[in-house]
Amino acid sequence: MSILLTSDEIAEITAYQRPKQQIEELARQGIPFRVNRYGKPLVAREAALQVFGVKRSGEREQGIDLDALNEATGNGQNATH
């Protein structure tokens, strides 16, 4: 899989076929892009995934894992509330 979105994927995200309109829509959606020498937008796949909130396989969610903390400290055993 390429590190850049395909032209078809950019068209799907923006709902536009023309590069000028795609560029305007990518900017409106806050999707980072670069423009190549032909005037077409280039979008890094990773950047698009981040904007859409997609987590990569194996990526851990940020935050505190309370179960792991309790297990490590021994507080998870026979706890009653």
mmCIF file of the N, C-alpha and C atoms, coordinates in Angstrom:
data_MODEL
# 
_entry.id   MODEL 
# 
loop_
_atom_site.group_PDB 
_atom_site.id 
_atom_site.type_symbol 
_atom_site.label_atom_id 
_atom_site.label_alt_id 
_atom_site.label_comp_id 
_atom_site.label_asym_id 
_atom_site.label_entity_id 
_atom_site.label_seq_id 
_atom_site.pdbx_PDB_ins_code 
_atom_site.Cartn_x 
_atom_site.Cartn_y 
_atom_site.Cartn_z 
_atom_site.occupancy 
_atom_site.B_iso_or_equiv 
_atom_site.pdbx_formal_charge 
_atom_site.auth_seq_id 
_atom_site.auth_comp_id 
_atom_site.auth_asym_id 
_atom_site.auth_atom_id 
_atom_site.pdbx_PDB_model_num 
ATOM 1   N N  . MET A 1 1  ? 0.848   -1.175 0.000   1.00 0.00 ? 1  MET A N  1 
ATOM 2   C CA . MET A 1 1  ? 0.000   0.000  0.000   1.00 0.00 ? 1  MET A CA 1 
ATOM 3   C C  . MET A 1 1  ? 0.895   1.240  0.000   1.00 0.00 ? 1  MET A C  1 
ATOM 4   N N  . SER A 1 2  ? 0.561   2.185  -0.822  1.00 0.00 ? 2  SER A N  1 
ATOM 5   C CA . SER A 1 2  ? 1.349   3.398  -0.982  1.00 0.00 ? 2  SER A CA 1 
ATOM 6   C C  . SER A 1 2  ? 1.233   4.308  0.240   1.00 0.00 ? 2  SER A C  1 
ATOM 7   N N  . ILE A 1 3  ? 2.263   5.100  0.476   1.00 0.00 ? 3  ILE A N  1 
ATOM 8   C CA . ILE A 1 3  ? 2.202   6.065  1.584   1.00 0.00 ? 3  ILE A CA 1 
ATOM 9   C C  . ILE A 1 3  ? 1.314   7.249  1.226   1.00 0.00 ? 3  ILE A C  1 
ATOM 10  N N  . LEU A 1 4  ? 0.987   7.396  -0.065  1.00 0.00 ? 4  LEU A N  1 
ATOM 11  C CA . LEU A 1 4  ? 0.109   8.476  -0.510  1.00 0.00 ? 4  LEU A CA 1 
ATOM 12  C C  . LEU A 1 4  ? -1.243  7.916  -0.919  1.00 0.00 ? 4  LEU A C  1 
ATOM 13  N N  . LEU A 1 5  ? -2.294  8.708  -0.705  1.00 0.00 ? 5  LEU A N  1 
ATOM 14  C CA . LEU A 1 5  ? -3.609  8.323  -1.199  1.00 0.00 ? 5  LEU A CA 1 
ATOM 15  C C  . LEU A 1 5  ? -3.593  8.359  -2.721  1.00 0.00 ? 5  LEU A C  1 
ATOM 16  N N  . THR A 1 6  ? -4.387  7.503  -3.323  1.00 0.00 ? 6  THR A N  1 
ATOM 17  C CA . THR A 1 6  ? -4.510  7.507  -4.779  1.00 0.00 ? 6  THR A CA 1 
ATOM 18  C C  . THR A 1 6  ? -5.400  8.669  -5.208  1.00 0.00 ? 6  THR A C  1 
ATOM 19  N N  . SER A 1 7  ? -5.365  8.979  -6.491  1.00 0.00 ? 7  SER A N  1 
ATOM 20  C CA . SER A 1 7  ? -6.241  10.027 -7.039  1.00 0.00 ? 7  SER A CA 1 
ATOM 21  C C  . SER A 1 7  ? -7.702  9.691  -6.783  1.00 0.00 ? 7  SER A C  1 
ATOM 22  N N  . ASP A 1 8  ? -8.053  8.415  -6.915  1.00 0.00 ? 8  ASP A N  1 
ATOM 23  C CA . ASP A 1 8  ? -9.435  7.986  -6.661  1.00 0.00 ? 8  ASP A CA 1 
ATOM 24  C C  . ASP A 1 8  ? -9.817  8.187  -5.199  1.00 0.00 ? 8  ASP A C  1 
ATOM 25  N N  . GLU A 1 9  ? -8.901  7.891  -4.286  1.00 0.00 ? 9  GLU A N  1 
ATOM 26  C CA . GLU A 1 9  ? -9.185  8.072  -2.857  1.00 0.00 ? 9  GLU A CA 1 
ATOM 27  C C  . GLU A 1 9  ? -9.368  9.550  -2.517  1.00 0.00 ? 9  GLU A C  1 
ATOM 28  N N  . ILE A 1 10 ? -8.546  10.408 -3.112  1.00 0.00 ? 10 ILE A N  1 
ATOM 29  C CA . ILE A 1 10 ? -8.689  11.843 -2.879  1.00 0.00 ? 10 ILE A CA 1 
ATOM 30  C C  . ILE A 1 10 ? -10.026 12.322 -3.432  1.00 0.00 ? 10 ILE A C  1 
ATOM 31  N N  . ALA A 1 11 ? -10.404 11.829 -4.593  1.00 0.00 ? 11 ALA A N  1 
ATOM 32  C CA . ALA A 1 11 ? -11.698 12.185 -5.177  1.00 0.00 ? 11 ALA A CA 1 
ATOM 33  C C  . ALA A 1 11 ? -12.842 11.713 -4.287  1.00 0.00 ? 11 ALA A C  1 
ATOM 34  N N  . GLU A 1 12 ? -12.708 10.552 -3.693  1.00 0.00 ? 12 GLU A N  1 
ATOM 35  C CA . GLU A 1 12 ? -13.756 10.029 -2.814  1.00 0.00 ? 12 GLU A CA 1 
ATOM 36  C C  . GLU A 1 12 ? -13.885 10.875 -1.547  1.00 0.00 ? 12 GLU A C  1 
ATOM 37  N N  . ILE A 1 13 ? -12.764 11.248 -0.963  1.00 0.00 ? 13 ILE A N  1 
ATOM 38  C CA . ILE A 1 13 ? -12.787 12.057 0.263   1.00 0.00 ? 13 ILE A CA 1 
ATOM 39  C C  . ILE A 1 13 ? -13.373 13.442 0.006   1.00 0.00 ? 13 ILE A C  1 
ATOM 40  N N  . THR A 1 14 ? -13.004 14.025 -1.126  1.00 0.00 ? 14 THR A N  1 
ATOM 41  C CA . THR A 1 14 ? -13.409 15.408 -1.400  1.00 0.00 ? 14 THR A CA 1 
ATOM 42  C C  . THR A 1 14 ? -14.723 15.514 -2.155  1.00 0.00 ? 14 THR A C  1 
ATOM 43  N N  . ALA A 1 15 ? -15.115 14.455 -2.845  1.00 0.00 ? 15 ALA A N  1 
ATOM 44  C CA . ALA A 1 15 ? -16.293 14.447 -3.720  1.00 0.00 ? 15 ALA A CA 1 
ATOM 45  C C  . ALA A 1 15 ? -16.091 15.358 -4.938  1.00 0.00 ? 15 ALA A C  1 
ATOM 46  N N  . TYR A 1 16 ? -14.825 15.611 -5.285  1.00 0.00 ? 16 TYR A N  1 
ATOM 47  C CA . TYR A 1 16 ? -14.491 16.414 -6.465  1.00 0.00 ? 16 TYR A CA 1 
ATOM 48  C C  . TYR A 1 16 ? -13.469 15.675 -7.316  1.00 0.00 ? 16 TYR A C  1 
ATOM 49  N N  . GLN A 1 17 ? -13.552 15.882 -8.625  1.00 0.00 ? 17 GLN A N  1 
ATOM 50  C CA . GLN A 1 17 ? -12.598 15.290 -9.562  1.00 0.00 ? 17 GLN A CA 1 
ATOM 51  C C  . GLN A 1 17 ? -11.492 16.271 -9.940  1.00 0.00 ? 17 GLN A C  1 
ATOM 52  N N  . ARG A 1 18 ? -11.802 17.557 -9.940  1.00 0.00 ? 18 ARG A N  1 
ATOM 53  C CA . ARG A 1 18 ? -10.828 18.565 -10.358 1.00 0.00 ? 18 ARG A CA 1 
ATOM 54  C C  . ARG A 1 18 ? -9.880  18.915 -9.215  1.00 0.00 ? 18 ARG A C  1 
ATOM 55  N N  . PRO A 1 19 ? -8.578  18.938 -9.505  1.00 0.00 ? 19 PRO A N  1 
ATOM 56  C CA . PRO A 1 19 ? -7.585  19.219 -8.462  1.00 0.00 ? 19 PRO A CA 1 
ATOM 57  C C  . PRO A 1 19 ? -7.818  20.524 -7.693  1.00 0.00 ? 19 PRO A C  1 
ATOM 58  N N  . LYS A 1 20 ? -8.198  21.587 -8.368  1.00 0.00 ? 20 LYS A N  1 
ATOM 59  C CA . LYS A 1 20 ? -8.414  22.865 -7.688  1.00 0.00 ? 20 LYS A CA 1 
ATOM 60  C C  . LYS A 1 20 ? -9.505  22.730 -6.621  1.00 0.00 ? 20 LYS A C  1 
ATOM 61  N N  . GLN A 1 21 ? -10.585 22.062 -6.959  1.00 0.00 ? 21 GLN A N  1 
ATOM 62  C CA . GLN A 1 21 ? -11.670 21.848 -5.999  1.00 0.00 ? 21 GLN A CA 1 
ATOM 63  C C  . GLN A 1 21 ? -11.245 20.884 -4.890  1.00 0.00 ? 21 GLN A C  1 
ATOM 64  N N  . GLN A 1 22 ? -10.461 19.877 -5.252  1.00 0.00 ? 22 GLN A N  1 
ATOM 65  C CA . GLN A 1 22 ? -9.964  18.937 -4.252  1.00 0.00 ? 22 GLN A CA 1 
ATOM 66  C C  . GLN A 1 22 ? -9.106  19.670 -3.218  1.00 0.00 ? 22 GLN A C  1 
ATOM 67  N N  . ILE A 1 23 ? -8.236  20.554 -3.689  1.00 0.00 ? 23 ILE A N  1 
ATOM 68  C CA . ILE A 1 23 ? -7.362  21.319 -2.806  1.00 0.00 ? 23 ILE A CA 1 
ATOM 69  C C  . ILE A 1 23 ? -8.186  22.167 -1.841  1.00 0.00 ? 23 ILE A C  1 
ATOM 70  N N  . GLU A 1 24 ? -9.198  22.832 -2.364  1.00 0.00 ? 24 GLU A N  1 
ATOM 71  C CA . GLU A 1 24 ? -10.067 23.660 -1.515  1.00 0.00 ? 24 GLU A CA 1 
ATOM 72  C C  . GLU A 1 24 ? -10.780 22.815 -0.461  1.00 0.00 ? 24 GLU A C  1 
ATOM 73  N N  . GLU A 1 25 ? -11.260 21.647 -0.866  1.00 0.00 ? 25 GLU A N  1 
ATOM 74  C CA . GLU A 1 25 ? -11.990 20.776 0.058   1.00 0.00 ? 25 GLU A CA 1 
ATOM 75  C C  . GLU A 1 25 ? -11.061 20.143 1.095   1.00 0.00 ? 25 GLU A C  1 
ATOM 76  N N  . LEU A 1 26 ? -9.872  19.734 0.685   1.00 0.00 ? 26 LEU A N  1 
ATOM 77  C CA . LEU A 1 26 ? -8.913  19.186 1.645   1.00 0.00 ? 26 LEU A CA 1 
ATOM 78  C C  . LEU A 1 26 ? -8.582  20.230 2.709   1.00 0.00 ? 26 LEU A C  1 
ATOM 79  N N  . ALA A 1 27 ? -8.365  21.471 2.280   1.00 0.00 ? 27 ALA A N  1 
ATOM 80  C CA . ALA A 1 27 ? -8.071  22.547 3.227   1.00 0.00 ? 27 ALA A CA 1 
ATOM 81  C C  . ALA A 1 27 ? -9.263  22.782 4.157   1.00 0.00 ? 27 ALA A C  1 
ATOM 82  N N  . ARG A 1 28 ? -10.471 22.754 3.608   1.00 0.00 ? 28 ARG A N  1 
ATOM 83  C CA . ARG A 1 28 ? -11.674 22.956 4.430   1.00 0.00 ? 28 ARG A CA 1 
ATOM 84  C C  . ARG A 1 28 ? -11.822 21.864 5.487   1.00 0.00 ? 28 ARG A C  1 
ATOM 85  N N  . GLN A 1 29 ? -11.475 20.635 5.119   1.00 0.00 ? 29 GLN A N  1 
ATOM 86  C CA . GLN A 1 29 ? -11.589 19.502 6.039   1.00 0.00 ? 29 GLN A CA 1 
ATOM 87  C C  . GLN A 1 29 ? -10.407 19.396 7.001   1.00 0.00 ? 29 GLN A C  1 
ATOM 88  N N  . GLY A 1 30 ? -9.382  20.203 6.793   1.00 0.00 ? 30 GLY A N  1 
ATOM 89  C CA . GLY A 1 30 ? -8.217  20.156 7.666   1.00 0.00 ? 30 GLY A CA 1 
ATOM 90  C C  . GLY A 1 30 ? -7.305  18.981 7.404   1.00 0.00 ? 30 GLY A C  1 
ATOM 91  N N  . ILE A 1 31 ? -7.344  18.464 6.192   1.00 0.00 ? 31 ILE A N  1 
ATOM 92  C CA . ILE A 1 31 ? -6.485  17.343 5.826   1.00 0.00 ? 31 ILE A CA 1 
ATOM 93  C C  . ILE A 1 31 ? -5.208  17.907 5.215   1.00 0.00 ? 31 ILE A C  1 
ATOM 94  N N  . PRO A 1 32 ? -4.055  17.657 5.832   1.00 0.00 ? 32 PRO A N  1 
ATOM 95  C CA . PRO A 1 32 ? -2.801  18.193 5.297   1.00 0.00 ? 32 PRO A CA 1 
ATOM 96  C C  . PRO A 1 32 ? -2.474  17.606 3.923   1.00 0.00 ? 32 PRO A C  1 
ATOM 97  N N  . PHE A 1 33 ? -1.941  18.434 3.065   1.00 0.00 ? 33 PHE A N  1 
ATOM 98  C CA . PHE A 1 33 ? -1.594  17.995 1.718   1.00 0.00 ? 33 PHE A CA 1 
ATOM 99  C C  . PHE A 1 33 ? -0.470  18.861 1.164   1.00 0.00 ? 33 PHE A C  1 
ATOM 100 N N  . ARG A 1 34 ? 0.110   18.417 0.092   1.00 0.00 ? 34 ARG A N  1 
ATOM 101 C CA . ARG A 1 34 ? 1.077   19.175 -0.701  1.00 0.00 ? 34 ARG A CA 1 
ATOM 102 C C  . ARG A 1 34 ? 0.576   19.146 -2.128  1.00 0.00 ? 34 ARG A C  1 
ATOM 103 N N  . VAL A 1 35 ? 0.983   20.131 -2.905  1.00 0.00 ? 35 VAL A N  1 
ATOM 104 C CA . VAL A 1 35 ? 0.598   20.186 -4.313  1.00 0.00 ? 35 VAL A CA 1 
ATOM 105 C C  . VAL A 1 35 ? 1.829   19.871 -5.152  1.00 0.00 ? 35 VAL A C  1 
ATOM 106 N N  . ASN A 1 36 ? 1.671   18.911 -6.082  1.00 0.00 ? 36 ASN A N  1 
ATOM 107 C CA . ASN A 1 36 ? 2.815   18.567 -6.933  1.00 0.00 ? 36 ASN A CA 1 
ATOM 108 C C  . ASN A 1 36 ? 2.943   19.569 -8.081  1.00 0.00 ? 36 ASN A C  1 
ATOM 109 N N  . ARG A 1 37 ? 3.942   19.395 -8.896  1.00 0.00 ? 37 ARG A N  1 
ATOM 110 C CA . ARG A 1 37 ? 4.204   20.372 -9.956  1.00 0.00 ? 37 ARG A CA 1 
ATOM 111 C C  . ARG A 1 37 ? 3.130   20.385 -11.042 1.00 0.00 ? 37 ARG A C  1 
ATOM 112 N N  . TYR A 1 38 ? 2.246   19.398 -11.029 1.00 0.00 ? 38 TYR A N  1 
ATOM 113 C CA . TYR A 1 38 ? 1.138   19.353 -11.980 1.00 0.00 ? 38 TYR A CA 1 
ATOM 114 C C  . TYR A 1 38 ? -0.131  19.970 -11.394 1.00 0.00 ? 38 TYR A C  1 
ATOM 115 N N  . GLY A 1 39 ? -0.021  20.502 -10.166 1.00 0.00 ? 39 GLY A N  1 
ATOM 116 C CA . GLY A 1 39 ? -1.173  21.138 -9.525  1.00 0.00 ? 39 GLY A CA 1 
ATOM 117 C C  . GLY A 1 39 ? -2.127  20.172 -8.856  1.00 0.00 ? 39 GLY A C  1 
ATOM 118 N N  . LYS A 1 40 ? -1.700  18.915 -8.666  1.00 0.00 ? 40 LYS A N  1 
ATOM 119 C CA . LYS A 1 40 ? -2.558  17.907 -8.034  1.00 0.00 ? 40 LYS A CA 1 
ATOM 120 C C  . LYS A 1 40 ? -2.178  17.756 -6.560  1.00 0.00 ? 40 LYS A C  1 
ATOM 121 N N  . PRO A 1 41 ? -3.182  17.595 -5.696  1.00 0.00 ? 41 PRO A N  1 
ATOM 122 C CA . PRO A 1 41 ? -2.879  17.432 -4.268  1.00 0.00 ? 41 PRO A CA 1 
ATOM 123 C C  . PRO A 1 41 ? -2.326  16.044 -3.962  1.00 0.00 ? 41 PRO A C  1 
ATOM 124 N N  . LEU A 1 42 ? -1.359  16.012 -3.066  1.00 0.00 ? 42 LEU A N  1 
ATOM 125 C CA . LEU A 1 42 ? -0.785  14.767 -2.563  1.00 0.00 ? 42 LEU A CA 1 
ATOM 126 C C  . LEU A 1 42 ? -1.103  14.697 -1.079  1.00 0.00 ? 42 LEU A C  1 
ATOM 127 N N  . VAL A 1 43 ? -1.678  13.584 -0.655  1.00 0.00 ? 43 VAL A N  1 
ATOM 128 C CA . VAL A 1 43 ? -2.081  13.416 0.737   1.00 0.00 ? 43 VAL A CA 1 
ATOM 129 C C  . VAL A 1 43 ? -1.406  12.172 1.296   1.00 0.00 ? 43 VAL A C  1 
ATOM 130 N N  . ALA A 1 44 ? -0.699  12.331 2.399   1.00 0.00 ? 44 ALA A N  1 
ATOM 131 C CA . ALA A 1 44 ? -0.089  11.178 3.055   1.00 0.00 ? 44 ALA A CA 1 
ATOM 132 C C  . ALA A 1 44 ? -1.196  10.335 3.695   1.00 0.00 ? 44 ALA A C  1 
ATOM 133 N N  . ARG A 1 45 ? -1.145  9.057  3.438   1.00 0.00 ? 45 ARG A N  1 
ATOM 134 C CA . ARG A 1 45 ? -2.167  8.144  3.968   1.00 0.00 ? 45 ARG A CA 1 
ATOM 135 C C  . ARG A 1 45 ? -2.263  8.253  5.498   1.00 0.00 ? 45 ARG A C  1 
ATOM 136 N N  . GLU A 1 46 ? -1.120  8.315  6.156   1.00 0.00 ? 46 GLU A N  1 
ATOM 137 C CA . GLU A 1 46 ? -1.092  8.394  7.623   1.00 0.00 ? 46 GLU A CA 1 
ATOM 138 C C  . GLU A 1 46 ? -1.795  9.654  8.117   1.00 0.00 ? 46 GLU A C  1 
ATOM 139 N N  . ALA A 1 47 ? -1.584  10.775 7.427   1.00 0.00 ? 47 ALA A N  1 
ATOM 140 C CA . ALA A 1 47 ? -2.225  12.037 7.816   1.00 0.00 ? 47 ALA A CA 1 
ATOM 141 C C  . ALA A 1 47 ? -3.737  11.941 7.670   1.00 0.00 ? 47 ALA A C  1 
ATOM 142 N N  . ALA A 1 48 ? -4.191  11.341 6.584   1.00 0.00 ? 48 ALA A N  1 
ATOM 143 C CA . ALA A 1 48 ? -5.635  11.178 6.379   1.00 0.00 ? 48 ALA A CA 1 
ATOM 144 C C  . ALA A 1 48 ? -6.229  10.268 7.450   1.00 0.00 ? 48 ALA A C  1 
ATOM 145 N N  . LEU A 1 49 ? -5.536  9.188  7.780   1.00 0.00 ? 49 LEU A N  1 
ATOM 146 C CA . LEU A 1 49 ? -6.024  8.278  8.816   1.00 0.00 ? 49 LEU A CA 1 
ATOM 147 C C  . LEU A 1 49 ? -6.147  8.995  10.161  1.00 0.00 ? 49 LEU A C  1 
ATOM 148 N N  . GLN A 1 50 ? -5.178  9.835  10.476  1.00 0.00 ? 50 GLN A N  1 
ATOM 149 C CA . GLN A 1 50 ? -5.223  10.572 11.745  1.00 0.00 ? 50 GLN A CA 1 
ATOM 150 C C  . GLN A 1 50 ? -6.389  11.542 11.773  1.00 0.00 ? 50 GLN A C  1 
ATOM 151 N N  . VAL A 1 51 ? -6.620  12.252 10.669  1.00 0.00 ? 51 VAL A N  1 
ATOM 152 C CA . VAL A 1 51 ? -7.722  13.213 10.616  1.00 0.00 ? 51 VAL A CA 1 
ATOM 153 C C  . VAL A 1 51 ? -9.055  12.503 10.809  1.00 0.00 ? 51 VAL A C  1 
ATOM 154 N N  . PHE A 1 52 ? -9.181  11.315 10.241  1.00 0.00 ? 52 PHE A N  1 
ATOM 155 C CA . PHE A 1 52 ? -10.424 10.563 10.356  1.00 0.00 ? 52 PHE A CA 1 
ATOM 156 C C  . PHE A 1 52 ? -10.500 9.736  11.638  1.00 0.00 ? 52 PHE A C  1 
ATOM 157 N N  . GLY A 1 53 ? -9.473  9.798  12.461  1.00 0.00 ? 53 GLY A N  1 
ATOM 158 C CA . GLY A 1 53 ? -9.491  9.111  13.747  1.00 0.00 ? 53 GLY A CA 1 
ATOM 159 C C  . GLY A 1 53 ? -9.341  7.606  13.657  1.00 0.00 ? 53 GLY A C  1 
ATOM 160 N N  . VAL A 1 54 ? -8.725  7.130  12.612  1.00 0.00 ? 54 VAL A N  1 
ATOM 161 C CA . VAL A 1 54 ? -8.522  5.688  12.434  1.00 0.00 ? 54 VAL A CA 1 
ATOM 162 C C  . VAL A 1 54 ? -7.239  5.282  13.137  1.00 0.00 ? 54 VAL A C  1 
ATOM 163 N N  . LYS A 1 55 ? -7.323  4.267  13.967  1.00 0.00 ? 55 LYS A N  1 
ATOM 164 C CA . LYS A 1 55 ? -6.142  3.748  14.660  1.00 0.00 ? 55 LYS A CA 1 
ATOM 165 C C  . LYS A 1 55 ? -5.540  2.629  13.835  1.00 0.00 ? 55 LYS A C  1 
ATOM 166 N N  . ARG A 1 56 ? -4.240  2.649  13.741  1.00 0.00 ? 56 ARG A N  1 
ATOM 167 C CA . ARG A 1 56 ? -3.523  1.588  13.040  1.00 0.00 ? 56 ARG A CA 1 
ATOM 168 C C  . ARG A 1 56 ? -3.537  0.334  13.911  1.00 0.00 ? 56 ARG A C  1 
ATOM 169 N N  . SER A 1 57 ? -3.464  -0.832 13.292  1.00 0.00 ? 57 SER A N  1 
ATOM 170 C CA . SER A 1 57 ? -3.439  -2.068 14.055  1.00 0.00 ? 57 SER A CA 1 
ATOM 171 C C  . SER A 1 57 ? -2.207  -2.079 14.946  1.00 0.00 ? 57 SER A C  1 
ATOM 172 N N  . GLY A 1 58 ? -2.396  -2.478 16.173  1.00 0.00 ? 58 GLY A N  1 
ATOM 173 C CA . GLY A 1 58 ? -1.292  -2.531 17.121  1.00 0.00 ? 58 GLY A CA 1 
ATOM 174 C C  . GLY A 1 58 ? -1.049  -1.217 17.836  1.00 0.00 ? 58 GLY A C  1 
ATOM 175 N N  . GLU A 1 59 ? -1.720  -0.154 17.405  1.00 0.00 ? 59 GLU A N  1 
ATOM 176 C CA . GLU A 1 59 ? -1.534  1.138  18.065  1.00 0.00 ? 59 GLU A CA 1 
ATOM 177 C C  . GLU A 1 59 ? -2.364  1.168  19.344  1.00 0.00 ? 59 GLU A C  1 
ATOM 178 N N  . ARG A 1 60 ? -1.733  1.600  20.399  1.00 0.00 ? 60 ARG A N  1 
ATOM 179 C CA . ARG A 1 60 ? -2.419  1.647  21.687  1.00 0.00 ? 60 ARG A CA 1 
ATOM 180 C C  . ARG A 1 60 ? -3.091  2.986  21.863  1.00 0.00 ? 60 ARG A C  1 
ATOM 181 N N  . GLU A 1 61 ? -4.235  2.948  22.491  1.00 0.00 ? 61 GLU A N  1 
ATOM 182 C CA . GLU A 1 61 ? -4.954  4.178  22.792  1.00 0.00 ? 61 GLU A CA 1 
ATOM 183 C C  . GLU A 1 61 ? -4.231  4.907  23.918  1.00 0.00 ? 61 GLU A C  1 
ATOM 184 N N  . GLN A 1 62 ? -4.148  6.207  23.811  1.00 0.00 ? 62 GLN A N  1 
ATOM 185 C CA . GLN A 1 62 ? -3.498  6.998  24.848  1.00 0.00 ? 62 GLN A CA 1 
ATOM 186 C C  . GLN A 1 62 ? -4.383  7.014  26.095  1.00 0.00 ? 62 GLN A C  1 
ATOM 187 N N  . GLY A 1 63 ? -3.776  7.037  27.244  1.00 0.00 ? 63 GLY A N  1 
ATOM 188 C CA . GLY A 1 63 ? -4.516  7.076  28.493  1.00 0.00 ? 63 GLY A CA 1 
ATOM 189 C C  . GLY A 1 63 ? -3.944  6.085  29.481  1.00 0.00 ? 63 GLY A C  1 
ATOM 190 N N  . ILE A 1 64 ? -4.568  6.034  30.612  1.00 0.00 ? 64 ILE A N  1 
ATOM 191 C CA . ILE A 1 64 ? -4.110  5.155  31.677  1.00 0.00 ? 64 ILE A CA 1 
ATOM 192 C C  . ILE A 1 64 ? -4.852  3.836  31.588  1.00 0.00 ? 64 ILE A C  1 
ATOM 193 N N  . ASP A 1 65 ? -4.111  2.761  31.588  1.00 0.00 ? 65 ASP A N  1 
ATOM 194 C CA . ASP A 1 65 ? -4.697  1.425  31.610  1.00 0.00 ? 65 ASP A CA 1 
ATOM 195 C C  . ASP A 1 65 ? -4.847  1.035  33.079  1.00 0.00 ? 65 ASP A C  1 
ATOM 196 N N  . LEU A 1 66 ? -6.041  1.272  33.635  1.00 0.00 ? 66 LEU A N  1 
ATOM 197 C CA . LEU A 1 66 ? -6.260  1.040  35.059  1.00 0.00 ? 66 LEU A CA 1 
ATOM 198 C C  . LEU A 1 66 ? -6.118  -0.431 35.435  1.00 0.00 ? 66 LEU A C  1 
ATOM 199 N N  . ASP A 1 67 ? -6.539  -1.328 34.553  1.00 0.00 ? 67 ASP A N  1 
ATOM 200 C CA . ASP A 1 67 ? -6.401  -2.758 34.847  1.00 0.00 ? 67 ASP A CA 1 
ATOM 201 C C  . ASP A 1 67 ? -4.930  -3.140 34.989  1.00 0.00 ? 67 ASP A C  1 
ATOM 202 N N  . ALA A 1 68 ? -4.089  -2.653 34.077  1.00 0.00 ? 68 ALA A N  1 
ATOM 203 C CA . ALA A 1 68 ? -2.654  -2.957 34.151  1.00 0.00 ? 68 ALA A CA 1 
ATOM 204 C C  . ALA A 1 68 ? -2.033  -2.322 35.387  1.00 0.00 ? 68 ALA A C  1 
ATOM 205 N N  . LEU A 1 69 ? -2.459  -1.113 35.732  1.00 0.00 ? 69 LEU A N  1 
ATOM 206 C CA . LEU A 1 69 ? -1.941  -0.442 36.921  1.00 0.00 ? 69 LEU A CA 1 
ATOM 207 C C  . LEU A 1 69 ? -2.315  -1.213 38.184  1.00 0.00 ? 69 LEU A C  1 
ATOM 208 N N  . ASN A 1 70 ? -3.565  -1.623 38.278  1.00 0.00 ? 70 ASN A N  1 
ATOM 209 C CA . ASN A 1 70 ? -4.008  -2.384 39.445  1.00 0.00 ? 70 ASN A CA 1 
ATOM 210 C C  . ASN A 1 70 ? -3.285  -3.720 39.552  1.00 0.00 ? 70 ASN A C  1 
ATOM 211 N N  . GLU A 1 71 ? -3.078  -4.370 38.419  1.00 0.00 ? 71 GLU A N  1 
ATOM 212 C CA . GLU A 1 71 ? -2.377  -5.655 38.432  1.00 0.00 ? 71 GLU A CA 1 
ATOM 213 C C  . GLU A 1 71 ? -0.926  -5.472 38.878  1.00 0.00 ? 71 GLU A C  1 
ATOM 214 N N  . ALA A 1 72 ? -0.286  -4.423 38.386  1.00 0.00 ? 72 ALA A N  1 
ATOM 215 C CA . ALA A 1 72 ? 1.111   -4.181 38.721  1.00 0.00 ? 72 ALA A CA 1 
ATOM 216 C C  . ALA A 1 72 ? 1.297   -3.826 40.192  1.00 0.00 ? 72 ALA A C  1 
ATOM 217 N N  . THR A 1 73 ? 0.328   -3.149 40.770  1.00 0.00 ? 73 THR A N  1 
ATOM 218 C CA . THR A 1 73 ? 0.451   -2.716 42.167  1.00 0.00 ? 73 THR A CA 1 
ATOM 219 C C  . THR A 1 73 ? -0.199  -3.687 43.141  1.00 0.00 ? 73 THR A C  1 
ATOM 220 N N  . GLY A 1 74 ? -0.879  -4.704 42.606  1.00 0.00 ? 74 GLY A N  1 
ATOM 221 C CA . GLY A 1 74 ? -1.537  -5.672 43.471  1.00 0.00 ? 74 GLY A CA 1 
ATOM 222 C C  . GLY A 1 74 ? -2.876  -5.194 43.988  1.00 0.00 ? 74 GLY A C  1 
ATOM 223 N N  . ASN A 1 75 ? -3.351  -4.051 43.533  1.00 0.00 ? 75 ASN A N  1 
ATOM 224 C CA . ASN A 1 75 ? -4.620  -3.528 43.982  1.00 0.00 ? 75 ASN A CA 1 
ATOM 225 C C  . ASN A 1 75 ? -5.822  -4.150 43.314  1.00 0.00 ? 75 ASN A C  1 
ATOM 226 N N  . GLY A 1 76 ? -5.587  -4.940 42.280  1.00 0.00 ? 76 GLY A N  1 
ATOM 227 C CA . GLY A 1 76 ? -6.699  -5.534 41.555  1.00 0.00 ? 76 GLY A CA 1 
ATOM 228 C C  . GLY A 1 76 ? -7.154  -6.843 42.152  1.00 0.00 ? 76 GLY A C  1 
ATOM 229 N N  . GLN A 1 77 ? -6.438  -7.370 43.126  1.00 0.00 ? 77 GLN A N  1 
ATOM 230 C CA . GLN A 1 77 ? -6.791  -8.661 43.699  1.00 0.00 ? 77 GLN A CA 1 
ATOM 231 C C  . GLN A 1 77 ? -7.809  -8.505 44.806  1.00 0.00 ? 77 GLN A C  1 
ATOM 232 N N  . ASN A 1 78 ? -8.902  -9.240 44.680  1.00 0.00 ? 78 ASN A N  1 
ATOM 233 C CA . ASN A 1 78 ? -9.940  -9.284 45.716  1.00 0.00 ? 78 ASN A CA 1 
ATOM 234 C C  . ASN A 1 78 ? -10.432 -7.897 46.130  1.00 0.00 ? 78 ASN A C  1 
ATOM 235 N N  . ALA A 1 79 ? -10.493 -7.001 45.206  1.00 0.00 ? 79 ALA A N  1 
ATOM 236 C CA . ALA A 1 79 ? -10.969 -5.645 45.522  1.00 0.00 ? 79 ALA A CA 1 
ATOM 237 C C  . ALA A 1 79 ? -12.481 -5.660 45.592  1.00 0.00 ? 79 ALA A C  1 
ATOM 238 N N  . THR A 1 80 ? -13.022 -5.051 46.620  1.00 0.00 ? 80 THR A N  1 
ATOM 239 C CA . THR A 1 80 ? -14.469 -4.908 46.758  1.00 0.00 ? 80 THR A CA 1 
ATOM 240 C C  . THR A 1 80 ? -14.789 -3.446 46.860  1.00 0.00 ? 80 THR A C  1 
ATOM 241 N N  . HIS A 1 81 ? -15.905 -3.059 46.275  1.00 0.00 ? 81 HIS A N  1 
ATOM 242 C CA . HIS A 1 81 ? -16.298 -1.637 46.278  1.00 0.00 ? 81 HIS A CA 1 
ATOM 243 C C  . HIS A 1 81 ? -17.580 -1.478 47.011  1.00 0.00 ? 81 HIS A C  1 
# 
